[in-house]
Amino acid sequence: MTILLTAHRDFSTNKLFASTARIARASVALEDMLCFQTEISLPYGEQAVIDCLRDLGCLVHWWPRAIALSPIPPGLCNVGDMAVLSVRGEAVLLRVLSFKPGKRILLALALAYSPVVLDLSVSAKAGNCGVQLKLETPFARGQLAFARQSIWLRLLGTSAAAGLDRHLRASPRLVGANVSPRTESFVEQKLDLHSLT
């Protein structure tokens, strides 16, 4: 598992945030974004993994501190589907922003601390499958706020990646599907933060 935390300027993500309720403060023309990115290597087929991820009801099993999802969308997620995820007793609005069959799911979560875009993409890697988990949030202004937000996003991303890895390895949908010998993964952390002006 490789973890990358970066800050960058994004011309398109602000439109994704603006389309979700409670995220009006991110609707400016240009956003500086803080991004957490990691990849999980799994011994399963690419299609089986994306089918498992596409079921929004599974989000409760791996998202940090998630308790329930209501209403659970019937079956697999589609663009525009909305739900309320209960995280630590707080209602978090969830919206499916994009879905590329067999490849990628993009969700917006209106968390209390900061809105987050969750990007899950799946790719084949030498007989295995790689799941890339990416979290983006609007850049906090000020050094102290930025430092706190960087720590928060890294903890959230690391916890989400660990939960997703656990969930997918234990999922009845995947156990026994194209399994190759598991190799222990390692964690390499790269911190590339810089102030954008």
Salt bridges, closest charged atoms under 4 A:
ASP32 OD1 - ARG9 NE 2.66
ASP32 OD2 - ARG141 NH1 3.14
GLU39 OE2 - LYS125 NZ 2.97
GLU46 OE2 - LYS103 NZ 2.90
ASP55 OD2 - ARG173 NH2 2.84
ASP119 OD2 - ARG104 NH2 2.81
GLU136 OE2 - HIS8 NE2 2.90
GLU136 OE2 - LYS134 NZ 3.83
ASP165 OD1 - ARG169 NE 2.81
